[in-house]
Amino acid sequence: MASVFLYHVVGDLTVGKPDFVEFYGTETVELAIQVIGDSTECGIPVWRKRQHVGMTENSEMRQQRFVGILTSLDIVAFLARSECLENQEKAMKTPVSEVVVPNNSLLKQVDPATRLALWFSITL
């Protein structure tokens, strides 16, 4: 058994990551398929649009706007429904807000200077 202890500053874990882009729930399933296909992540975060553009947003406001994470599996399950199979054109134009499973607890905002320690064991 090998034990590993990792200790990082959260900011170190985000170096080299692409800029965060908000994907809104009003966008279509068709566009979501393209974005997920181009993404290096397994899903895309879905957001509600800001009520007041230009206003500084605190973490609580941002948490409330976050809807959930849309994955390719969510899209496949949606497109496999009988009503989607009957009208594929309509299904592709459906807003992702009707497909994503709402779960705003998936978003965790932390200060980049936060220290993160992980301890895990591997049995070979």
SULLIN-V585692 format. One record per pair of residues at least 12 apart in sequence whose ideal C-beta (glycine too) atoms are under 7 Angstrom apart, sorted by the first residue. I is the first residue (numbers start at 0). J is the second residue. Records with the same first field share a line. If there is no record, write none. Layout:
# SULLIN-V585692
I->J  J
This chain:
# SULLIN-V585692
0->120  121  122
1->121  123
2->120
3->119  121
4->118
5->117
6->116
7->115
8->112  114
9->109  111  113  115
10->111  112
21->46
22->34  43  44  45  46
23->46  48
24->45  46  47  66  94  95  96  99
25->94  96
26->94  95
27->91  92  93  94
28->74  77  90  91  93  95  98
29->91  92
31->43  69  74  95
32->74
35->71
41->70
42->68  69  70
43->68  69
44->65  68
45->66  67  69  95  99
46->64  65  66
47->64  66
49->64
58->108
61->108
62->103  106
65->103  106
66->96  99  101  103
67->99  100  101  102  103  105
68->105
69->95  98  99
73->98  99  100
74->98
77->98
78->90
